[in-house]
Amino acid sequence: MPARVSEAFVLRTYPFREADLIVSFLTRDAGKLRGTAQRARATRSRFGAGLERLSHVRMVYFQRETRELVTLDSCELLWSPFALAHDYTTGVALDYMAEVTEQLLPPAEPNERFFRLLIAVLGHLRAGGQLWQAVGYFTLWAVKLAGWLPPLRVEPASQALAEEMLHTPIGRMAPRTWDRSTAADLRRFLVRQIEEHIERRLVTAPMLETA
């Protein structure tokens, strides 16, 4: 059984057995997958820091058609979110993006555009871009790329901002001041739509509103 290699973003990990982890990750070419990382919690793990939330990695794994979980062999860390997570609000925002991605996307359905959305938004933050701009942009495009975007019942200013986000890359949007209140009704409306779609509450959404 040949190994598969793919760029991926780690979404979440779960303890499994004594020293293993279950890892949820989004690949560029195969969509969202889950796999077992043996001895990933051991002191000298071959995965190192590569399994932290939203780490951008080159994942090596084995996949059998008869098994739901793949077997992770190793990962090469391409970029770590550690430098961003030192700020509490930014850390919560990263948790929010990871949770929305994990809950919104179906398993094993390629969605290369969603993968590129994460690259664009995280790249924007790495370059010193505004946090609430990244959160709003990600939320709107996450809903669109998941395959559904309801009519936006929001204030006219937020409607105009949504139109700009849908037609302009995040780094080329018109300069403006972004804070928690900027297009807050749009963000909250989309969060409610996501929660109705996945039929559960997002753990990180209320944390983000109070961070």
PyRosetta script that sets phi, psi and omega in degrees:
from pyrosetta import init, pose_from_sequence

init()
pose = pose_from_sequence("MPARVSEAFVLRTYPFREADLIVSFLTRDAGKLRGTAQRARATRSRFGAGLERLSHVRMVYFQRETRELVTLDSCELLWSPFALAHDYTTGVALDYMAEVTEQLLPPAEPNERFFRLLIAVLGHLRAGGQLWQAVGYFTLWAVKLAGWLPPLRVEPASQALAEEMLHTPIGRMAPRTWDRSTAADLRRFLVRQIEEHIERRLVTAPMLETA")
pose.set_psi(1, 112.1)
pose.set_omega(1, -177.1)
pose.set_phi(2, -70.6)
pose.set_psi(2, 149.3)
pose.set_omega(2, 177.0)
pose.set_phi(3, -75.9)
pose.set_psi(3, 147.9)
pose.set_omega(3, 174.0)
pose.set_phi(4, -106.6)
pose.set_psi(4, 144.0)
pose.set_omega(4, -179.3)
pose.set_phi(5, -127.4)
pose.set_psi(5, 129.3)
pose.set_omega(5, -178.6)
pose.set_phi(6, -150.2)
pose.set_psi(6, 145.4)
pose.set_omega(6, 166.5)
pose.set_phi(7, -64.2)
pose.set_psi(7, 142.9)
pose.set_omega(7, -177.5)
pose.set_phi(8, -154.0)
pose.set_psi(8, 156.9)
pose.set_omega(8, 168.3)
pose.set_phi(9, -112.8)
pose.set_psi(9, 127.9)
pose.set_omega(9, 176.6)
pose.set_phi(10, -75.6)
pose.set_psi(10, 130.4)
pose.set_omega(10, -177.9)
pose.set_phi(11, -102.1)
pose.set_psi(11, -44.5)
pose.set_omega(11, -176.7)
pose.set_phi(12, -163.1)
pose.set_psi(12, 151.7)
pose.set_omega(12, 174.6)
pose.set_phi(13, -126.8)
pose.set_psi(13, 149.2)
pose.set_omega(13, 179.3)
pose.set_phi(14, -129.6)
pose.set_psi(14, 134.9)
pose.set_omega(14, 174.6)
pose.set_phi(15, -59.4)
pose.set_psi(15, 142.0)
pose.set_omega(15, -178.8)
pose.set_phi(16, -148.5)
pose.set_psi(16, 125.3)
pose.set_omega(16, -177.2)
pose.set_phi(17, 58.0)
pose.set_psi(17, -156.4)
pose.set_omega(17, -171.9)
pose.set_phi(18, -75.9)
pose.set_psi(18, -42.8)
pose.set_omega(18, -174.1)
pose.set_phi(19, -135.0)
pose.set_psi(19, 9.1)
pose.set_omega(19, -176.2)
pose.set_phi(20, -96.5)
pose.set_psi(20, 169.4)
pose.set_omega(20, 175.0)
pose.set_phi(21, -133.4)
pose.set_psi(21, 145.4)
pose.set_omega(21, 163.0)
pose.set_phi(22, -93.4)
pose.set_psi(22, 129.0)
pose.set_omega(22, -175.4)
pose.set_phi(23, -119.0)
pose.set_psi(23, 126.4)
pose.set_omega(23, 171.3)
pose.set_phi(24, -98.2)
pose.set_psi(24, 128.0)
pose.set_omega(24, -176.6)
pose.set_phi(25, -147.1)
pose.set_psi(25, 149.9)
pose.set_omega(25, -179.9)
pose.set_phi(26, -104.8)
pose.set_psi(26, 118.6)
pose.set_omega(26, 178.6)
pose.set_phi(27, -94.8)
pose.set_psi(27, 157.2)
pose.set_omega(27, 178.0)
pose.set_phi(28, -69.4)
pose.set_psi(28, -35.0)
pose.set_omega(28, -170.7)
pose.set_phi(29, -108.9)
pose.set_psi(29, -18.5)
pose.set_omega(29, -174.8)
pose.set_phi(30, -122.0)
pose.set_psi(30, 5.3)
pose.set_omega(30, 179.1)
pose.set_phi(31, 80.2)
pose.set_psi(31, -157.2)
pose.set_omega(31, -176.8)
pose.set_phi(32, -84.6)
pose.set_psi(32, 129.5)
pose.set_omega(32, -179.3)
pose.set_phi(33, -130.1)
pose.set_psi(33, 163.2)
pose.set_omega(33, 172.0)
pose.set_phi(34, -128.7)
pose.set_psi(34, 143.0)
pose.set_omega(34, -178.4)
pose.set_phi(35, -152.2)
pose.set_psi(35, 167.4)
pose.set_omega(35, 178.3)
pose.set_phi(36, -99.6)
pose.set_psi(36, 133.1)
pose.set_omega(36, 175.9)
pose.set_phi(37, -112.4)
pose.set_psi(37, 102.3)
pose.set_omega(37, -174.6)
pose.set_phi(38, -71.6)
pose.set_psi(38, 133.0)
pose.set_omega(38, 178.7)
pose.set_phi(39, 58.1)
pose.set_psi(39, 29.3)
pose.set_omega(39, 179.9)
pose.set_phi(40, -69.8)
pose.set_psi(40, -21.2)
pose.set_omega(40, 179.0)
pose.set_phi(41, -95.8)
pose.set_psi(41, 3.5)
pose.set_omega(41, 178.2)
pose.set_phi(42, -71.6)
pose.set_psi(42, 159.6)
pose.set_omega(42, -177.0)
pose.set_phi(43, -58.9)
pose.set_psi(43, -42.9)
pose.set_omega(43, 179.9)
pose.set_phi(44, -111.5)
pose.set_psi(44, 75.3)
pose.set_omega(44, -179.6)
pose.set_phi(45, -86.8)
pose.set_psi(45, 139.8)
pose.set_omega(45, 177.5)
pose.set_phi(46, -72.4)
pose.set_psi(46, -9.5)
pose.set_omega(46, 178.6)
pose.set_phi(47, -87.4)
pose.set_psi(47, -17.9)
pose.set_omega(47, 178.2)
pose.set_phi(48, 54.5)
pose.set_psi(48, -133.1)
pose.set_omega(48, 179.4)
pose.set_phi(49, -93.1)
pose.set_psi(49, 12.4)
pose.set_omega(49, -174.6)
pose.set_phi(50, -73.1)
pose.set_psi(50, -10.8)
pose.set_omega(50, -177.4)
pose.set_phi(51, -103.6)
pose.set_psi(51, 16.2)
pose.set_omega(51, 174.6)
pose.set_phi(52, -72.2)
pose.set_psi(52, 152.9)
pose.set_omega(52, -177.3)
pose.set_phi(53, -55.6)
pose.set_psi(53, 128.6)
pose.set_omega(53, 179.9)
pose.set_phi(54, 64.2)
pose.set_psi(54, 20.0)
pose.set_omega(54, 168.9)
pose.set_phi(55, -65.5)
pose.set_psi(55, 135.7)
pose.set_omega(55, 176.4)
pose.set_phi(56, -93.7)
pose.set_psi(56, 117.1)
pose.set_omega(56, -171.3)
pose.set_phi(57, -133.3)
pose.set_psi(57, 165.0)
pose.set_omega(57, 165.9)
pose.set_phi(58, -104.3)
pose.set_psi(58, 105.6)
pose.set_omega(58, -172.2)
pose.set_phi(59, -92.6)
pose.set_psi(59, 134.2)
pose.set_omega(59, 174.2)
pose.set_phi(60, -111.4)
pose.set_psi(60, 125.0)
pose.set_omega(60, -176.0)
pose.set_phi(61, -149.7)
pose.set_psi(61, 163.1)
pose.set_omega(61, 176.6)
pose.set_phi(62, -115.6)
pose.set_psi(62, 139.4)
pose.set_omega(62, -176.9)
pose.set_phi(63, -133.5)
pose.set_psi(63, 127.9)
pose.set_omega(63, 174.8)
pose.set_phi(64, -109.7)
pose.set_psi(64, 140.1)
pose.set_omega(64, -176.1)
pose.set_phi(65, -62.5)
pose.set_psi(65, -28.6)
pose.set_omega(65, -175.5)
pose.set_phi(66, -87.4)
pose.set_psi(66, -2.0)
pose.set_omega(66, -176.9)
pose.set_phi(67, -118.5)
pose.set_psi(67, 138.3)
pose.set_omega(67, 178.6)
pose.set_phi(68, -73.0)
pose.set_psi(68, -37.7)
pose.set_omega(68, -178.2)
pose.set_phi(69, -94.2)
pose.set_psi(69, 135.6)
pose.set_omega(69, 171.9)
pose.set_phi(70, -84.4)
pose.set_psi(70, 169.7)
pose.set_omega(70, 176.7)
pose.set_phi(71, -111.1)
pose.set_psi(71, 117.5)
pose.set_omega(71, -179.8)
pose.set_phi(72, -79.9)
pose.set_psi(72, 131.5)
pose.set_omega(72, 179.5)
pose.set_phi(73, -97.0)
pose.set_psi(73, -46.8)
pose.set_omega(73, -179.0)
pose.set_phi(74, -168.4)
pose.set_psi(74, 170.5)
pose.set_omega(74, 173.4)
pose.set_phi(75, -148.5)
pose.set_psi(75, 142.4)
pose.set_omega(75, 176.7)
pose.set_phi(76, -103.6)
pose.set_psi(76, 122.3)
pose.set_omega(76, -177.7)
pose.set_phi(77, -75.0)
pose.set_psi(77, 119.7)
pose.set_omega(77, 177.6)
pose.set_phi(78, -95.2)
pose.set_psi(78, -35.0)
pose.set_omega(78, 177.9)
pose.set_phi(79, -157.0)
pose.set_psi(79, 137.0)
pose.set_omega(79, 179.4)
pose.set_phi(80, -109.3)
pose.set_psi(80, 137.8)
pose.set_omega(80, 177.1)
pose.set_phi(81, -80.3)
pose.set_psi(81, 5.1)
pose.set_omega(81, -173.2)
pose.set_phi(82, -57.4)
pose.set_psi(82, -40.8)
pose.set_omega(82, -177.1)
pose.set_phi(83, -65.6)
pose.set_psi(83, -28.7)
pose.set_omega(83, 178.7)
pose.set_phi(84, -80.8)
pose.set_psi(84, -33.7)
pose.set_omega(84, -171.0)
pose.set_phi(85, -75.0)
pose.set_psi(85, -2.8)
pose.set_omega(85, 178.5)
pose.set_phi(86, -65.9)
pose.set_psi(86, -24.5)
pose.set_omega(86, 175.5)
pose.set_phi(87, -90.4)
pose.set_psi(87, 128.1)
pose.set_omega(87, -173.1)
pose.set_phi(88, -60.4)
pose.set_psi(88, -48.1)
pose.set_omega(88, -177.9)
pose.set_phi(89, -62.5)
pose.set_psi(89, -41.2)
pose.set_omega(89, 177.6)
pose.set_phi(90, -64.4)
pose.set_psi(90, -39.7)
pose.set_omega(90, 177.2)
pose.set_phi(91, -60.6)
pose.set_psi(91, -41.8)
pose.set_omega(91, 177.3)
pose.set_phi(92, -65.1)
pose.set_psi(92, -39.1)
pose.set_omega(92, 178.0)
pose.set_phi(93, -61.7)
pose.set_psi(93, -39.6)
pose.set_omega(93, 177.2)
pose.set_phi(94, -65.3)
pose.set_psi(94, -40.9)
pose.set_omega(94, 175.7)
pose.set_phi(95, -59.8)
pose.set_psi(95, -41.7)
pose.set_omega(95, 179.7)
pose.set_phi(96, -61.8)
pose.set_psi(96, -46.6)
pose.set_omega(96, -179.6)
pose.set_phi(97, -62.6)
pose.set_psi(97, -41.0)
pose.set_omega(97, 178.8)
pose.set_phi(98, -65.5)
pose.set_psi(98, -41.8)
pose.set_omega(98, -179.2)
pose.set_phi(99, -66.4)
pose.set_psi(99, -44.6)
pose.set_omega(99, 179.1)
pose.set_phi(100, -60.5)
pose.set_psi(100, -44.0)
pose.set_omega(100, 179.8)
pose.set_phi(101, -61.4)
pose.set_psi(101, -46.4)
pose.set_omega(101, -178.0)
pose.set_phi(102, -65.1)
pose.set_psi(102, -41.9)
pose.set_omega(102, -174.8)
pose.set_phi(103, -80.0)
pose.set_psi(103, -29.5)
pose.set_omega(103, -172.2)
pose.set_phi(104, -85.1)
pose.set_psi(104, -34.8)
pose.set_omega(104, -173.9)
pose.set_phi(105, -89.1)
pose.set_psi(105, 136.2)
pose.set_omega(105, 175.6)
pose.set_phi(106, -73.2)
pose.set_psi(106, 158.0)
pose.set_omega(106, -179.1)
pose.set_phi(107, -71.6)
pose.set_psi(107, 145.9)
pose.set_omega(107, 169.9)
pose.set_phi(108, 56.9)
pose.set_psi(108, 31.9)
pose.set_omega(108, 173.4)
pose.set_phi(109, -114.9)
pose.set_psi(109, 110.1)
pose.set_omega(109, -178.7)
pose.set_phi(110, -56.6)
pose.set_psi(110, 135.6)
pose.set_omega(110, 177.7)
pose.set_phi(111, -148.2)
pose.set_psi(111, 74.7)
pose.set_omega(111, -174.4)
pose.set_phi(112, -64.1)
pose.set_psi(112, -28.5)
pose.set_omega(112, 178.8)
pose.set_phi(113, -68.9)
pose.set_psi(113, -35.5)
pose.set_omega(113, 176.5)
pose.set_phi(114, -66.7)
pose.set_psi(114, -39.7)
pose.set_omega(114, 177.0)
pose.set_phi(115, -59.1)
pose.set_psi(115, -43.8)
pose.set_omega(115, 179.3)
pose.set_phi(116, -68.5)
pose.set_psi(116, -28.3)
pose.set_omega(116, 174.5)
pose.set_phi(117, -61.2)
pose.set_psi(117, -46.2)
pose.set_omega(117, 178.4)
pose.set_phi(118, -61.9)
pose.set_psi(118, -40.7)
pose.set_omega(118, 178.2)
pose.set_phi(119, -60.4)
pose.set_psi(119, -44.9)
pose.set_omega(119, -177.2)
pose.set_phi(120, -66.1)
pose.set_psi(120, -45.3)
pose.set_omega(120, -176.2)
pose.set_phi(121, -69.3)
pose.set_psi(121, -44.6)
pose.set_omega(121, 179.2)
pose.set_phi(122, -67.6)
pose.set_psi(122, -36.2)
pose.set_omega(122, 175.4)
pose.set_phi(123, -63.2)
pose.set_psi(123, -37.7)
pose.set_omega(123, 176.9)
pose.set_phi(124, -61.3)
pose.set_psi(124, -43.8)
pose.set_omega(124, 179.0)
pose.set_phi(125, -68.4)
pose.set_psi(125, -39.7)
pose.set_omega(125, 178.7)
pose.set_phi(126, -60.9)
pose.set_psi(126, -33.0)
pose.set_omega(126, -178.5)
pose.set_phi(127, -83.8)
pose.set_psi(127, 6.1)
pose.set_omega(127, 178.4)
pose.set_phi(128, 90.4)
pose.set_psi(128, 16.4)
pose.set_omega(128, 179.5)
pose.set_phi(129, -68.0)
pose.set_psi(129, 165.1)
pose.set_omega(129, -174.6)
pose.set_phi(130, -75.1)
pose.set_psi(130, 133.3)
pose.set_omega(130, -173.9)
pose.set_phi(131, -61.9)
pose.set_psi(131, -49.3)
pose.set_omega(131, -174.8)
pose.set_phi(132, -70.6)
pose.set_psi(132, -25.2)
pose.set_omega(132, 171.4)
pose.set_phi(133, -65.1)
pose.set_psi(133, -43.4)
pose.set_omega(133, 179.2)
pose.set_phi(134, -64.1)
pose.set_psi(134, -42.6)
pose.set_omega(134, -179.7)
pose.set_phi(135, -63.9)
pose.set_psi(135, -46.4)
pose.set_omega(135, 179.7)
pose.set_phi(136, -64.3)
pose.set_psi(136, -44.5)
pose.set_omega(136, 179.6)
pose.set_phi(137, -62.2)
pose.set_psi(137, -46.3)
pose.set_omega(137, -180.0)
pose.set_phi(138, -61.5)
pose.set_psi(138, -45.2)
pose.set_omega(138, -175.6)
pose.set_phi(139, -62.7)
pose.set_psi(139, -45.6)
pose.set_omega(139, -179.2)
pose.set_phi(140, -63.2)
pose.set_psi(140, -47.3)
pose.set_omega(140, -177.6)
pose.set_phi(141, -73.0)
pose.set_psi(141, -28.9)
pose.set_omega(141, 176.7)
pose.set_phi(142, -61.5)
pose.set_psi(142, -44.0)
pose.set_omega(142, 178.4)
pose.set_phi(143, -65.2)
pose.set_psi(143, -43.6)
pose.set_omega(143, -179.0)
pose.set_phi(144, -64.0)
pose.set_psi(144, -45.2)
pose.set_omega(144, -176.7)
pose.set_phi(145, -75.8)
pose.set_psi(145, -16.4)
pose.set_omega(145, 173.9)
pose.set_phi(146, -76.2)
pose.set_psi(146, -10.1)
pose.set_omega(146, 172.4)
pose.set_phi(147, 109.3)
pose.set_psi(147, 5.4)
pose.set_omega(147, 178.7)
pose.set_phi(148, -151.6)
pose.set_psi(148, 139.6)
pose.set_omega(148, 176.7)
pose.set_phi(149, -143.5)
pose.set_psi(149, 105.8)
pose.set_omega(149, -176.6)
pose.set_phi(150, -72.1)
pose.set_psi(150, 164.4)
pose.set_omega(150, 172.3)
pose.set_phi(151, -56.2)
pose.set_psi(151, 133.7)
pose.set_omega(151, -174.3)
pose.set_phi(152, -85.7)
pose.set_psi(152, 102.7)
pose.set_omega(152, 178.0)
pose.set_phi(153, -90.6)
pose.set_psi(153, 77.2)
pose.set_omega(153, -175.3)
pose.set_phi(154, -136.1)
pose.set_psi(154, 174.6)
pose.set_omega(154, -179.8)
pose.set_phi(155, -63.9)
pose.set_psi(155, 152.1)
pose.set_omega(155, -178.7)
pose.set_phi(156, -54.0)
pose.set_psi(156, -39.3)
pose.set_omega(156, -179.9)
pose.set_phi(157, -64.3)
pose.set_psi(157, -40.0)
pose.set_omega(157, 178.3)
pose.set_phi(158, -69.9)
pose.set_psi(158, -36.0)
pose.set_omega(158, 176.5)
pose.set_phi(159, -60.3)
pose.set_psi(159, -45.0)
pose.set_omega(159, 178.7)
pose.set_phi(160, -64.2)
pose.set_psi(160, -39.5)
pose.set_omega(160, 179.1)
pose.set_phi(161, -65.9)
pose.set_psi(161, -39.6)
pose.set_omega(161, 177.6)
pose.set_phi(162, -62.5)
pose.set_psi(162, -41.5)
pose.set_omega(162, 178.2)
pose.set_phi(163, -61.0)
pose.set_psi(163, -40.2)
pose.set_omega(163, 178.5)
pose.set_phi(164, -65.3)
pose.set_psi(164, -43.6)
pose.set_omega(164, -179.3)
pose.set_phi(165, -63.5)
pose.set_psi(165, -33.5)
pose.set_omega(165, -178.5)
pose.set_phi(166, -75.1)
pose.set_psi(166, -15.9)
pose.set_omega(166, -176.3)
pose.set_phi(167, -121.1)
pose.set_psi(167, 1.1)
pose.set_omega(167, -175.8)
pose.set_phi(168, -134.1)
pose.set_psi(168, 130.2)
pose.set_omega(168, 173.9)
pose.set_phi(169, -56.8)
pose.set_psi(169, 150.8)
pose.set_omega(169, -173.0)
pose.set_phi(170, -58.8)
pose.set_psi(170, -34.5)
pose.set_omega(170, -177.8)
pose.set_phi(171, -79.6)
pose.set_psi(171, -5.7)
pose.set_omega(171, -177.6)
pose.set_phi(172, -115.6)
pose.set_psi(172, 10.0)
pose.set_omega(172, 178.7)
pose.set_phi(173, -69.2)
pose.set_psi(173, 154.8)
pose.set_omega(173, -179.1)
pose.set_phi(174, -60.5)
pose.set_psi(174, 137.5)
pose.set_omega(174, -179.8)
pose.set_phi(175, -60.5)
pose.set_psi(175, 136.6)
pose.set_omega(175, 176.0)
pose.set_phi(176, -162.2)
pose.set_psi(176, 164.7)
pose.set_omega(176, 176.4)
pose.set_phi(177, -84.6)
pose.set_psi(177, 127.6)
pose.set_omega(177, 179.0)
pose.set_phi(178, -113.8)
pose.set_psi(178, 130.9)
pose.set_omega(178, 169.4)
pose.set_phi(179, -143.2)
pose.set_psi(179, -169.8)
pose.set_omega(179, -176.6)
pose.set_phi(180, -59.4)
pose.set_psi(180, -30.8)
pose.set_omega(180, -176.0)
pose.set_phi(181, -83.8)
pose.set_psi(181, -13.9)
pose.set_omega(181, -178.6)
pose.set_phi(182, -67.3)
pose.set_psi(182, 116.9)
pose.set_omega(182, -179.6)
pose.set_phi(183, 54.3)
pose.set_psi(183, 34.9)
pose.set_omega(183, -178.4)
pose.set_phi(184, -62.9)
pose.set_psi(184, -35.0)
pose.set_omega(184, -180.0)
pose.set_phi(185, -66.7)
pose.set_psi(185, -33.4)
pose.set_omega(185, 176.3)
pose.set_phi(186, -66.4)
pose.set_psi(186, -46.4)
pose.set_omega(186, -179.3)
pose.set_phi(187, -61.2)
pose.set_psi(187, -46.4)
pose.set_omega(187, -178.5)
pose.set_phi(188, -67.6)
pose.set_psi(188, -37.1)
pose.set_omega(188, 177.3)
pose.set_phi(189, -61.3)
pose.set_psi(189, -45.3)
pose.set_omega(189, -178.6)
pose.set_phi(190, -67.7)
pose.set_psi(190, -37.5)
pose.set_omega(190, 177.1)
pose.set_phi(191, -61.1)
pose.set_psi(191, -42.6)
pose.set_omega(191, 177.9)
pose.set_phi(192, -62.0)
pose.set_psi(192, -39.0)
pose.set_omega(192, 178.7)
pose.set_phi(193, -65.8)
pose.set_psi(193, -40.6)
pose.set_omega(193, 177.7)
pose.set_phi(194, -62.2)
pose.set_psi(194, -45.7)
pose.set_omega(194, -178.3)
pose.set_phi(195, -64.3)
pose.set_psi(195, -38.1)
pose.set_omega(195, 176.5)
pose.set_phi(196, -66.0)
pose.set_psi(196, -37.9)
pose.set_omega(196, -177.9)
pose.set_phi(197, -68.1)
pose.set_psi(197, -43.2)
pose.set_omega(197, -177.8)
pose.set_phi(198, -89.9)
pose.set_psi(198, -7.5)
pose.set_omega(198, 177.0)
pose.set_phi(199, 60.7)
pose.set_psi(199, 41.7)
pose.set_omega(199, 174.4)
pose.set_phi(200, -162.0)
pose.set_psi(200, 161.1)
pose.set_omega(200, 177.3)
pose.set_phi(201, -82.4)
pose.set_psi(201, 141.4)
pose.set_omega(201, 172.0)
pose.set_phi(202, -78.8)
pose.set_psi(202, 125.3)
pose.set_omega(202, -178.8)
pose.set_phi(203, -66.0)
pose.set_psi(203, -36.6)
pose.set_omega(203, -170.9)
pose.set_phi(204, -86.4)
pose.set_psi(204, -17.6)
pose.set_omega(204, -175.7)
pose.set_phi(205, -61.7)
pose.set_psi(205, -50.1)
pose.set_omega(205, 177.7)
pose.set_phi(206, -66.4)
pose.set_psi(206, -30.3)
pose.set_omega(206, 176.3)
pose.set_phi(207, -64.5)
pose.set_psi(207, -38.2)
pose.set_omega(207, -179.7)
pose.set_phi(208, -67.3)
pose.set_psi(208, -35.9)
pose.set_omega(208, -179.2)
pose.set_phi(209, -69.5)
pose.set_psi(209, -22.3)
pose.set_omega(209, -177.5)
pose.set_phi(210, -112.4)
pose.set_psi(210, -1.4)
pose.set_omega(210, -176.6)
pose.set_phi(211, -65.2)
pose.dump_pdb("model.pdb")
